Amino acid sequence: MNLTEIKSSLLRITSILLVLFVAACEKNEPGIDDSSFDRKAMLEFYADEMIVPAYSQTLSQIEDLQSKAQAFTALPDSLSLINIQQSWKSAIISWQEACAFNFGPAGEDGLRKSLPEEIATFPVSTSKVEDFVGSGNFNLNDFNRDARGFFAIEYLIFDETRSISELVQRFSEENRKSYLNALVENLKTRLMQVRDSWTSSYRSEFVNNAGTDAGSSTSMLYNEFVKSYEGAKNFKLGLPLGLRPGQTSVDATLCEALYSGYSFNIIKKHFEVMENIWRGGENELGFRAYLKQVTGGDALIATTESQINLIHNALDAISDQTPMKDEILINAAPYISLHTELQKNTKNFKSDLSSLIGIAITYSSGDGD
């Protein structure tokens, strides 16, 4: 073999080694899914063990709320008012289980906004509610989303500035009774439409759309999960704490569940649901399991779980005995610490997780992470 042939052989060998090296590097590059992870099985788990049960349980709680509302408006007294108040608290906690699955039947459609916007917009416009009560003329399918849903109902049945007997007396007005019953019926109708769609055709559509593109079920599920997490951090906490752009101070009137004093209970439940979605329930068949199958996933799991522990510590440092709207005016520090720990975890749930499993963020949060 002459010198030219030797050089040619060496060049070919070098080229082959270079290709193999690059391929090996690409295979181990974080963010490249080199697994045979069964996304369809994951979607089946979410549909059958989380999403459908969440909507069904919430609907059941709303049906109980309707029963209590009908009993109260038929014969307003202190006991029936307390019963409807307790039923409302159970329903709003149950809703936290479902509020992250804001796609498909619960997503936007024409003039209809997403289900959380239609039934859980806050703060409620008390002036609109009182106008509708006063006139007896209202339309629960219009743009006045801040005058219907959970928090319009809450405003009607809770008021710490009035005694129980005074609240009961307000329901001597027939229009107030009618509006309360109409709000609960509207809530029930909207939840039933979504639940029924999931239990009929949409469940199959969801589990069979197992790709990773922007229109896939995994993408929709993941994006709404992150969006719901950021919603809890930015609006349930950041807004009343005065931490959103343009705010300069605490504004307790912007608390979710302002009139019932149930704000912190809702925030705590919302985070527990976010963690459960990430873990994939007790059997861990969700995003955590997905991470176990990709390069760099174990490291992100460790980082995320460490931060989740810090969030739990921050939650444990807050008492639910004093309403959030009162506590943040006296000592906002524990709530600010909770917001800080949630913000630190945003990177884990959002940019890092999306990068590793190859799912693009398809919405704009303006969160700076």
N, C-alpha and C positions, 0 to 999 in steps of 0.2 A: 504494500500500500504506500503510494507516494505521499508527499507532504500535503498536496492539495486535497487528496481523498481523506487524509487524517483530519484536516481542518474541517472538511465538510461533515464528517461523522461527528466530530466534537460539537459542531454547531447544531446538528440535529438532536443530539443527546441533551444539550443545554436547553434547547427549545422545549423538549418534552418535559424535562425537570421543572422548567419555569411554569409550564401549563399546570402540572400536577401541584406545584406549590401554591399557585394562585387559587386553584380549585379547593385545596385544603383550607386556605385562609378564608375563602368565601363560605365554606361549610361551617366554620367555627365563628364567623362574624356575628356579634350580637345583633338581633333583629331579623335574622334569617331563620324562617321556620323550617327546620330540617327534620321535623317529626312526622309521624303518621297520625297525629292527633285527630280523634274522631269528633269533628265539630257537630255533626248531626246528633250524636249521642248527647253532647253537651246541650244542644238546643232542645232536645226532648226533655232533658232534666229540667231546664229552666221553665219550659212550657207546663209540664205536668206536675212539678213539685213546687214551683214558686209562683208563676204568673197566673195561671188559672185558679189555684187556691186563693191567691191574694185577692183577685177580683171577686171570687165567690164569697169569701169571708167578709169583704167590705160591703158587698151587696146585702148579705145577711144582717150585718150591723145596721145598715141604712133602713132595711125593712123593720127592724126593731125600733129605730128612731121614728119611723113613720107611725108605727103603732102607738108609741108614747106621745107623739105630737097630736094624733087624733084623739087620744084619751084626754090630753091636757086641754085642747081647744074645745072639746065637748063639755068638760066640766073643770074649768081652771081652779086649781087650789094648790096649796104649798107642796103637798106630796107629789102630785102629778107634775109639777114644775121640776122638782128635784129629780124625778124619774127621767124626764126628758133631758135634763142637764147631764146626768150620768150616761145616758145612752149616746148623747152627742160626743162625749169624751171617748167612749169606746169606739165609736165610728171613726173619729178623726185619727185615733191611734192605728186602727185597722187600715185606714187609707194610706198610711206611710208604707205599708207592705206593697202597695200597688203603684204608688205615684212615680216610680222610676221607669215603669214599662210604658213609656210615653211614645209609642209608635204603633203602626198598623191601625187597628180599630180605635186606638186612643190618640192617634196623631191628628194633625191638621187636615182638613178636607173642605176646600172652598172657603166660605166665610167662617166656618167652624174652626176655632182654635183647638189646641191640644187639650186633652181632658183636664190636666192640672190647672190650666188657665181658665177653663170653663167652670170648674167646680171648686177651685181652691185659691182664687186670687185674693191677695191681701195687700194693703189694708182695705177693709171694706169701706165703701162710701156711705156713711150713715145718713147723709143728707138725701141721697137717692133712695135709700130704703124707706126713710120717713115720708118722702114724697109719694112713693108708690103705695105705702100704707094709707096715707092721707087721701089719695085720689081713688084708690082701688083699681087703678088702671096700670097694668104692667105687661111686659112681654119678656119672657125668660129665654128667648132665643135671639136677643139683640146684642148690641155691643156693650151693654152695661154689666160686664162680668164682675165688677166690683160691688154689685148689689144682689148677687145670688150665690149659691153654693154654700159650702160649709161655714164660711165666716159671716155671711149674712144671717144664717140661722143662729150662729153663736151670738151675734149682736142682739137678736130679738129675745133670746132666752137667758142671757147673762147680763148683769150690770151691778158691779160692786158698789155703785153710788146709791143704789136703791135696795131696800129690804126685800125679802122674799114676797111679803104681802103686797108691796108696791109693784113689784114685777107682775105678780098675778093680776093685780087690778088693771094693769095696762092692757091685758087681754080681754077686757070687757068690750074692746073695740072689735067689731066683726071683721073689719078690713085687716087688722093685725092677725087675727086667727087665719083668715083666708090666705094671707101672704105667707105665713109660716107653713101652712099645709102645702101650698103651691111650691115653695122652695124645696121642701123635702121630696115631694113627688117628682120634681124636675131632677133632683139629685139621683133618685132611684132610677128614673128612666135612662139617664145618661150612663150610669154604671151598668144597668142591665143590657143596654145595647152593646157595650164593649165586652162584657162577660159572654153574652150569647154569641157574638162573633167569634170569640176565641174557642168556644166549645162546639162550634159548628165547622165552618170551613177554614178559618184563619190558622188554627193550630197546625194543620197539615201543611199549609203554605209556608208557615214559619219554619218548621223543622226541616223541610226539604230545600230551603233556600240557604244552603250551608257553605256558600263561598265566603270570600273575604273582601269583595269589592264594596263600593260605597252603598249599593242597594241591597246587600246581603243581610240576612237576619243577624249574623254575628256583629256586623258593623252597626246596625240600628240598635241592637241591644247594648253594645258597648258604649256607643255615643250617648244614649239616653241615660245610662248608668252614670257616666262621668258628669253629664249635664245636671242630673239630679243631685249628685254629690256637691257640685259647685253651687247649685241653687240653695242648698241648706247652708253652706258656708257663707255665701255672699249676701243672701237675702234674709234668711231666718236669723242669722247672727250679724253679718256685716252691716246690714241696713239700720237696725235699731242702735247698733253700737257706733254709728256715724263713721264707718270705715270705708264707705263706698266713695267713688270719685265725686267731688263737689260738696261732700259733707264736711262739716267742721266740728260737730259735736254729737253726743248721744241724743237720740230721739226715740224715747220709749213708746210713743204713739205708733211707731212703725213695727212694733212686735207682731208677729203672727199670733193668733189666738189671744188678742189683747184683752178681751172682755171676760174670758174664762180663767185667765191666769195660767193657762196650760202650755205656754210657749216652750219652756224648757223640756217638759215631758215629750213634746212633739220632736224637738231637736234631737233628744237622746234616742228616741225610737228610730228616727230617720237614719242616724248614723249606724245603729245596730243593723238596720236593713241593708245599708250600703256595704257594710262589712260582710254580711251573710251572702249578698250577691257575689262579691269578689271571691269569697271562699267557695261558693257553690254548695252551701248548706253543710250539714254534718258529714256527708259523704265526699265533700270537696270535689265536685264535678264541674266547677265553673272556671273562672279566669285563672285561679290559682293552679288548677290542674293543667290548664293550657300552658302556663309559664313553666311548669315542671318539664315540659317536653321541648323547650327551646333553649338554645345556647344563651347563657346569661340569666336564665329564668330563676334559678335557685338563689342567686345573689339578690335579685329584686324582691323575691319573696321574703328573704330575711330582712331586708331594709324596710319593706312595707309592714311586716308584722311588728318590727321594733317601733315604728311610728304609730301603729294602731294601739300599741300598749300605752304610749304617751297620750294619745287621745282619750283612752279610757281613764287614765289618771286625771286628766283635765276635766272630764265629765264627772268623775267621782268627787272632785273638789267643789262642785256646785250643788247646793241644796235645792230641792224642789219645794221646800216649805214656804219660800218667799217668791212671789211671782217675778218673773224676769223683768217685767216693766218697772217694778219697784226697785229691784236689786241693782239694776244697772245705773240707776240714778244715785245710789249710795256707794256702791263698790263694783265697778264694771270690770275690775282686774281679772277675776276668774273667767269671765266670759271672753275677754280679750285673749287670755291665754289659750282658751279652747279654740278660738278662731285662728290663732297663730299655729297651733298644732295641726289643725285641719288644713291650713294653707301649706304647711310643710309636706303633708301627705299628697297634695294635689299632683305633684310631679310623679309620685309613684303610681297613682291611679291613672294619670292622664298621659303625659308625654313619654315616660319610660315604658309603661305597659303597652301603649299603642305601638311604640317602636319595635318592641320585642315580638309581639304577635302579628305585626304587619297589618294593623287596622288603622286607617287614617281618621283623624279628627275631622268631622264634617260640619261642625258648627263653630261659631266664633263666640268666645266667652269674654274676651277682653281682660282675661285674668293675669296676663303677663307671665305665664309659666311655660 
